[in-house]
Amino acid sequence: MSTHSTYDMLRHLADSWGLLVMLIVFAAFVAWPFRPGAKDNNRKAAEAIFEEDDDDEA
């Protein structure tokens, strides 16, 4: 198998299935915070900036 045919094979794979894989991964990342078990984690992350620091900076 020559270098040219390996390149063509990988390019064809990326053209045909690469976009589909990236779309599925993107959809999973977008949907992940909306899953039913994530409500408590999302609330904790949203309220984390309001927790007091115990660093005595004066």
C-alpha positions as CSV (number, residue, x, y, z in Angstrom):
1,M,0.0,0.0,0.0
2,S,1.6,3.2,-1.1
3,T,1.5,6.5,0.9
4,H,-0.9,8.0,-1.7
5,S,-3.5,5.3,-1.3
6,T,-3.2,5.5,2.6
7,Y,-3.8,9.2,2.4
8,D,-6.8,8.7,0.0
9,M,-8.2,6.0,2.3
10,L,-7.9,8.3,5.4
11,R,-9.4,11.3,3.6
12,H,-12.3,9.2,2.4
13,L,-12.9,8.0,6.0
14,A,-12.8,11.5,7.4
15,D,-15.1,12.8,4.6
16,S,-17.6,10.1,5.1
17,W,-17.7,9.3,8.8
18,G,-15.7,12.1,10.4
19,L,-18.5,14.7,10.2
20,L,-21.0,12.2,11.6
21,V,-18.8,11.4,14.5
22,M,-18.1,15.1,15.3
23,L,-21.9,15.7,15.1
24,I,-22.6,12.9,17.5
25,V,-19.9,14.1,20.0
26,F,-21.2,17.7,19.8
27,A,-24.8,16.6,20.4
28,A,-23.6,14.5,23.4
29,F,-21.7,17.5,24.9
30,V,-24.8,19.7,24.4
31,A,-27.2,17.2,25.9
32,W,-25.0,16.2,28.8
33,P,-26.0,19.0,31.3
34,F,-29.7,18.3,30.6
35,R,-29.7,14.7,31.6
36,P,-32.0,13.9,34.6
37,G,-29.2,13.1,37.1
38,A,-27.3,16.3,36.5
39,K,-29.6,18.8,38.3
40,D,-27.8,18.7,41.6
41,N,-24.4,19.0,40.0
42,N,-25.5,21.9,37.8
43,R,-27.0,23.8,40.8
44,K,-23.8,23.2,42.8
45,A,-21.6,24.5,39.9
46,A,-23.9,27.6,39.4
47,E,-23.7,28.5,43.1
48,A,-20.0,27.8,43.6
49,I,-19.1,31.4,42.9
50,F,-21.2,32.6,45.8
51,E,-19.5,30.4,48.4
52,E,-17.2,32.3,50.8
53,D,-13.5,31.9,50.7
54,D,-11.8,31.3,53.9
55,D,-8.6,33.0,52.6
56,D,-7.8,35.8,54.9
57,E,-6.7,38.3,52.4
58,A,-6.5,41.8,53.8
